[in-house]
Amino acid sequence: MVPDFIWVKAVIKAIVLPPTGPLLVAALGLALRSRRPRLGAALAVAGVGALFALSMPIVAVSLLRALDDSPPLDVAAARSAQAIVILGGGTRRNALEYGGDTLGRLTLERVRYGARVARETQLPVLVTGGSVYGGTTEASLMRNALESEFGVPVRWAEAQSRTTHENARYASRMLKDAGIDRVVLVAHSFDMPRARAEFRDFGIAIIPAPTGLPSWDFEGPLDLLPSMSGLQGSYYAIYEMLALAVRTVTPARP
């Protein structure tokens, strides 16, 4: 039986990305300490040092800005588009307080910003996102939140996709069937470079509407201390950098 590539990718992500990746390097160093003291010590220091650095907010912001420096959406330019596409970013399975599946944090941030863009531009909305690990699809949860909580109607809901590539493939079909080839794309800043490239490959012109834009504002010494928010920012940045690198060396996919 061939394993589902989604699960294979999830395992690789868990092993390579921080915090596990640097910790495995440090663990390898400790394991080699008795046979190769210098190499073992170097690997241990490198692993711990990398984890410390990647947990610093100033490092996370630098990585995120190096990945994407898109400015905030120009609403006047956005009105030249024909629709708004909001990418899913994950769900919370079996959320007890909601009595079932609900939007994950990233998806909720995108939905909230997408609702604002929709009100400002009066463009029709397409939401895209399937069910990656089972449960309710992202698209249905996004539609429900937009319509019942934000008062924004959703014209199209694409609920098959499980990856950014599939988001673009399936959503572009729906858009082209409606005669649309230019959209405002709502996603997080770190996801925007790859998402734009994927939609461009399917003949859809993109006006980026990034949310979660990283700020260079220095708030004091705490920006130099490790934090969970810093580590999370570095995680997103490194994942997208690796995904873009893989995309450049793999054949174009239909």
Backbone torsions as a table, in degrees:
resi	resn	phi	psi	omega
1	MET	NA	127.8	-179.3
2	VAL	-80.4	127.0	-178.7
3	PRO	-67.9	146.4	177.3
4	ASP	-62.4	127.5	-175.6
5	PHE	-63.4	-26.2	178.2
6	ILE	-62.4	-42.5	179.2
7	TRP	-71.4	-37.3	176.8
8	VAL	-61.6	-44.9	178.7
9	LYS	-62.6	-39.3	180.0
10	ALA	-63.2	-40.2	179.4
11	VAL	-66.9	-43.3	179.1
12	ILE	-62.0	-43.6	177.7
13	LYS	-58.2	-45.1	-177.3
14	ALA	-63.7	-32.9	-177.1
15	ILE	-81.9	-39.9	-171.0
16	VAL	-85.7	-42.0	-172.0
17	LEU	-79.0	160.3	176.4
18	PRO	-69.8	148.5	7.4
19	PRO	-87.2	-13.2	-172.4
20	THR	-64.1	-43.3	-177.8
21	GLY	-54.8	-58.1	177.9
22	PRO	-60.3	-35.8	179.2
23	LEU	-66.2	-36.8	176.8
24	LEU	-65.8	-37.4	176.6
25	VAL	-63.0	-44.3	178.4
26	ALA	-64.1	-40.9	179.3
27	ALA	-64.0	-39.1	176.9
28	LEU	-62.5	-40.2	177.6
29	GLY	-61.1	-43.1	178.6
30	LEU	-65.4	-36.0	179.5
31	ALA	-67.8	-29.5	-178.4
32	LEU	-90.4	-1.5	-171.9
33	ARG	-58.6	-37.6	-176.5
34	SER	-76.0	-35.7	-177.2
35	ARG	-90.4	-38.8	-179.6
36	ARG	-129.4	78.1	-172.0
37	PRO	-55.6	-45.7	-176.9
38	ARG	-68.4	-46.9	178.8
39	LEU	-62.9	-43.0	180.0
40	GLY	-61.2	-44.2	179.6
41	ALA	-64.5	-40.8	-179.3
42	ALA	-63.5	-43.5	-179.9
43	LEU	-66.8	-40.7	-179.9
44	ALA	-62.7	-45.6	179.4
45	VAL	-65.7	-40.7	-179.7
46	ALA	-63.4	-43.6	-179.3
47	GLY	-63.8	-48.1	-179.8
48	VAL	-67.1	-40.8	179.8
49	GLY	-64.0	-40.3	178.9
50	ALA	-64.4	-42.7	179.4
51	LEU	-64.5	-40.6	177.7
52	PHE	-61.5	-48.0	-177.3
53	ALA	-64.9	-44.2	-177.8
54	LEU	-67.3	-18.1	178.5
55	SER	-86.2	-7.0	-179.9
56	MET	-80.7	126.9	179.1
57	PRO	-54.0	-37.5	-178.0
58	ILE	-66.2	-33.0	176.9
59	VAL	-72.7	-42.6	179.2
60	ALA	-59.8	-45.9	179.6
61	VAL	-63.1	-40.0	179.2
62	SER	-62.6	-42.4	178.7
63	LEU	-65.9	-43.5	-179.1
64	LEU	-65.1	-40.0	179.6
65	ARG	-70.7	-33.7	176.2
66	ALA	-66.5	-30.9	-179.8
67	LEU	-75.2	-43.9	-177.7
68	ASP	-152.5	128.0	178.0
69	ASP	-121.3	33.0	179.5
70	SER	-60.2	139.0	175.8
71	PRO	-77.1	169.1	174.1
72	PRO	-59.6	158.9	-178.1
73	LEU	-60.1	135.1	170.6
74	ASP	-89.1	106.2	-173.8
75	VAL	-62.8	-36.8	178.9
76	ALA	-61.6	-43.2	178.0
77	ALA	-68.1	-33.8	-178.6
78	ALA	-63.8	-29.7	-178.7
79	ARG	-68.5	-11.6	176.9
80	SER	-82.0	-9.0	178.0
81	ALA	-78.8	172.5	-178.6
82	GLN	-108.8	-13.8	-179.0
83	ALA	-164.6	169.2	175.4
84	ILE	-116.1	132.4	175.2
85	VAL	-114.4	125.8	177.6
86	ILE	-112.1	119.1	-180.0
87	LEU	-81.7	138.3	173.2
88	GLY	-70.0	155.2	-179.4
89	GLY	-138.7	23.7	177.0
90	GLY	114.1	157.5	178.9
91	THR	-125.3	165.7	169.8
92	ARG	-103.8	115.3	-180.0
93	ARG	-78.4	137.3	173.0
94	ASN	51.5	49.7	176.8
95	ALA	-69.4	115.4	-172.5
96	LEU	-60.7	-40.5	-175.9
97	GLU	-71.0	-18.3	177.8
98	TYR	-103.3	-5.0	179.9
99	GLY	69.5	28.0	-179.5
100	GLY	157.2	-164.1	-177.9
101	ASP	-68.7	148.3	176.6
102	THR	-146.7	176.8	-178.3
103	LEU	-69.7	138.0	170.7
104	GLY	-73.4	169.1	-175.4
105	ARG	-58.6	-46.4	-178.0
106	LEU	-63.2	-43.9	-179.8
107	THR	-64.4	-40.6	179.5
108	LEU	-62.7	-40.4	177.7
109	GLU	-63.2	-39.0	179.5
110	ARG	-69.6	-41.2	179.1
111	VAL	-63.8	-43.3	180.0
112	ARG	-61.9	-45.7	-179.5
113	TYR	-70.3	-38.3	177.2
114	GLY	-60.2	-37.8	177.4
115	ALA	-63.6	-38.7	177.8
116	ARG	-64.8	-44.8	179.2
117	VAL	-63.0	-39.8	179.5
118	ALA	-62.9	-41.3	179.0
119	ARG	-67.0	-35.2	-177.8
120	GLU	-76.3	-29.7	-175.2
121	THR	-106.5	-21.0	-176.9
122	GLN	62.7	28.4	178.3
123	LEU	-90.1	150.5	175.9
124	PRO	-68.6	153.5	-172.0
125	VAL	-114.7	136.8	170.1
126	LEU	-118.6	130.0	174.2
127	VAL	-110.1	144.2	-175.5
128	THR	-137.9	128.6	178.5
129	GLY	162.4	125.0	179.4
130	GLY	-94.5	-147.6	179.5
131	SER	-115.8	105.0	-174.0
132	VAL	-72.0	-47.1	-177.0
133	TYR	-118.0	24.6	-178.3
134	GLY	95.6	170.7	180.0
135	GLY	91.7	-167.8	-177.8
136	THR	-66.9	140.4	-179.3
137	THR	-70.1	150.4	177.1
138	GLU	-59.7	-42.3	-175.8
139	ALA	-59.2	-42.2	-179.0
140	SER	-68.8	-38.7	177.1
141	LEU	-66.7	-39.2	178.4
142	MET	-65.3	-45.1	179.0
143	ARG	-59.6	-45.8	-178.5
144	ASN	-61.5	-43.8	-179.6
145	ALA	-65.5	-44.8	-179.5
146	LEU	-62.0	-43.2	-174.4
147	GLU	-81.1	-41.9	-174.8
148	SER	-90.2	-26.8	-177.0
149	GLU	-105.7	-31.4	-177.6
150	PHE	-110.6	-6.2	177.2
151	GLY	67.0	30.4	-179.8
152	VAL	-115.6	120.2	-179.8
153	PRO	-71.5	148.2	177.1
154	VAL	-112.9	124.3	-178.3
155	ARG	-86.3	-37.7	-178.1
156	TRP	-130.3	143.1	175.3
157	ALA	-133.2	113.5	179.9
158	GLU	-99.1	114.1	-170.2
159	ALA	-118.5	19.1	179.9
160	GLN	-95.5	-30.9	-166.5
161	SER	-71.9	148.5	176.6
162	ARG	-126.1	-5.0	179.3
163	THR	-138.3	168.5	177.7
164	THR	-63.0	-37.7	177.2
165	HIS	-60.7	-44.3	179.5
166	GLU	-70.3	-33.9	172.8
167	ASN	-51.1	-50.5	-177.0
168	ALA	-68.0	-41.2	-177.1
169	ARG	-64.4	-51.7	-175.9
170	TYR	-74.1	-39.3	179.8
171	ALA	-66.2	-38.1	-179.2
172	SER	-63.5	-33.8	177.5
173	ARG	-63.2	-45.1	-179.7
174	MET	-64.6	-40.8	-179.8
175	LEU	-65.3	-46.2	-178.5
176	LYS	-66.4	-33.3	175.4
177	ASP	-62.0	-27.3	179.2
178	ALA	-94.9	7.2	178.8
179	GLY	75.8	26.6	-176.2
180	ILE	-111.1	131.3	177.9
181	ASP	-135.9	11.9	178.7
182	ARG	-143.6	118.6	-174.6
183	VAL	-134.4	159.4	166.9
184	VAL	-88.9	125.1	-177.4
185	LEU	-106.1	120.4	179.2
186	VAL	-101.9	118.8	177.0
187	ALA	-159.8	171.0	175.6
188	HIS	-70.1	152.7	-178.3
189	SER	-54.8	-41.6	-177.1
190	PHE	-67.7	-23.8	-178.9
191	ASP	-90.9	-11.4	-170.8
192	MET	-66.3	-43.5	-177.8
193	PRO	-57.2	-45.8	-178.1
194	ARG	-73.0	-39.3	179.3
195	ALA	-63.2	-43.0	178.1
196	ARG	-60.6	-43.5	-179.1
197	ALA	-63.5	-41.0	-179.7
198	GLU	-64.5	-46.0	179.4
199	PHE	-66.4	-36.9	177.6
200	ARG	-61.3	-37.9	179.0
201	ASP	-61.5	-25.7	-179.9
202	PHE	-100.6	16.1	172.9
203	GLY	80.4	21.4	178.8
204	ILE	-108.2	121.5	176.4
205	ALA	-77.7	141.1	-172.1
206	ILE	-119.5	133.5	163.7
207	ILE	-107.2	110.5	-174.0
208	PRO	-71.7	136.5	173.7
209	ALA	-125.1	76.1	-175.0
210	PRO	-76.5	142.9	170.8
211	THR	-117.5	166.2	-176.9
212	GLY	67.4	35.3	-178.9
213	LEU	-64.4	126.4	179.4
214	PRO	-71.1	142.2	-177.5
215	SER	-110.4	142.0	177.0
216	TRP	-83.0	-3.5	-177.0
217	ASP	-56.5	121.8	-179.9
218	PHE	-90.8	119.4	-173.8
219	GLU	-100.0	3.8	177.0
220	GLY	125.0	-169.5	-175.9
221	PRO	-58.5	-25.6	-178.7
222	LEU	-62.4	-24.6	177.7
223	ASP	-68.5	-13.3	179.1
224	LEU	-99.1	-1.1	-179.3
225	LEU	-103.9	145.3	-179.9
226	PRO	-60.6	145.0	177.2
227	SER	-152.2	161.2	177.7
228	MET	-66.5	-36.3	179.1
229	SER	-66.0	-37.9	176.9
230	GLY	-64.2	-44.5	179.8
231	LEU	-64.0	-39.7	179.6
232	GLN	-64.6	-41.9	177.4
233	GLY	-61.3	-43.1	178.0
234	SER	-64.0	-38.8	178.1
235	TYR	-57.9	-50.4	-179.5
236	TYR	-61.2	-43.9	-177.5
237	ALA	-63.9	-47.0	-178.1
238	ILE	-66.3	-40.6	177.9
239	TYR	-58.7	-47.4	-178.4
240	GLU	-67.4	-36.9	176.9
241	MET	-62.3	-44.0	178.3
242	LEU	-66.5	-40.1	179.2
243	ALA	-64.1	-39.3	177.1
244	LEU	-66.0	-39.0	178.4
245	ALA	-63.8	-43.4	177.7
246	VAL	-62.8	-39.3	-179.0
247	ARG	-62.4	-34.7	-177.8
248	THR	-73.0	-22.5	-176.2
249	VAL	-106.4	-0.1	177.7
250	THR	-103.4	150.1	-179.8
251	PRO	-62.2	152.0	176.5
252	ALA	-61.0	136.6	-177.5
253	ARG	-106.5	137.9	-179.8
254	PRO	-72.5	NA	NA
